[in-house]
Amino acid sequence: INNDSVEILISNVEMGQGAQTALRKIVATTLSIPIDSIIYTNPDTSRVPDSGPTVASRTTMIVGGLLEKAALEMKERWNESAAFEVSKVYKHPEHIQWDQGKLAGDAYPTYSWGINVVEVEVDNLTLAVNVKKIWAVFDVGVAIDDRMMRGQIEGGIAQGLGYATIEVMETQNGRIQQNSMTDYTIPTASDVPDIESKLVENPYEFGPYGAKCAGELTLVGVAPALAAAVSNAIKTHVKVIPVTPEYLLKEIENENSV
């Protein structure tokens, strides 16, 4: 702290996932000061501690929790005239056993949860899959920033939709055959259907303001939900993604030949 400005010194990097918003908001809210008073630049490893990797399933919950604790201590010392520094080290909850040296035990103290439902139409002639709508419900504890969480939900679902339908990646003799965005297509705005999402508030006692992780959660459920929907639509078990018309034709022919 210096002149009523607070700098966050951590090794986690903002790369579009919203750390600049979430972590600054945690500290600003705890200290009851404007978020503009929180300085958080991308880290220089010569001056920040090792606070672990920049990964989606721990930054807000673990590092954000440490920042909340540091800010609470800082708030108690707020009237000190000189600049001062507060540091915190993460410790697993006592009821969770984890050996960092041996990488044994439960590395994650809690989990987030999600449900996806996908509605599809499959053309009887071309076997093209048309995604009509996607529903999603997620438990991420308490969202630090609702708007940012909604963006992560929609972005993750769009990514999962591409994974499930059109992002074909094939290898031959160890080489990926798709070598450009012309060959490896990704969803555009016109490929993304209406998305209806909700959050279930389920506070985690050791997370900042009850937050748990979100991370890959918004991505991983879409592909299996879509595969199940297509299976239901054409009465053929879908075992591979992406679910392309070529793949569906092959599966139908194999079943008819039995």
C-alpha positions, 0 to 999 in steps of 0.5 A: 500500500502506498498513498491509498493505492494498493498493488497486487503482487502475484505471478498470475497473468491476465490473458483474457480470462478476467483476472484483472477484473476478478482479483482487483474486485476482490481486493477493492471490495474488501478494502472498500476503495475504488477498483481504480485504486488497485494496481495489478500489472502483468507480473515481472518475475523479478519482483513478484512471489511464486503464486503458482501457475496461471490456470483457470481452476485455481486463480480466483479460488486460491489466489483470490482467497489469499488476496482477500485474506491479505486485504483484510489484514491490510484493512486493519492497518490502513491508518499506518502512515508509511507504505507497507506490504502484506503477504499470505501463503496458501494452506490446504483446509485441515480436513483435506490431505495433500502432499505437495512433495509427493503429489499425493492426496486431494489436490483440489479442496472442492469442485464446481459442477455443471449441467448442459442440455442441447437441442438439435435437428438432424437433416435426414438427407444430409445428416447435417446437425443443426443446434437449435438451443443450449441450456446450462446451469453451473455451480461456481460457488458465488460469481465474483463478477456476474457479467464476466461469468456469463461471458465465460459461460457463453464463450466456453459453450461456443468453444465446446460446440466447435469441439463437438461439431466442426473442429476436425483434427486428423493426424497421419504419421504424427503430423496434423493434417489440418494446417490452416483455419481453412481446413480447421474451422471454428464456430462463428457467431452465426453457428452459435444458437440461443444460450440460456444459462443460470448460476446456482449459488453455493458458497464455498467457505474457503473461497473469496466471497464464496467463490469456487473455480469455473475454469474448463467447466463451461466447455466440457459438458457441451460435446457429450450433451450434443452427442447424446442429443444426436444419438437420440435424434437418429437412434444411432449411438454416437461414439466420436466427436466431432459429430460430422455428417461423414461420421454419422453416415459411416455409423448408420451404414455400419449398423445397417450392415449388421 
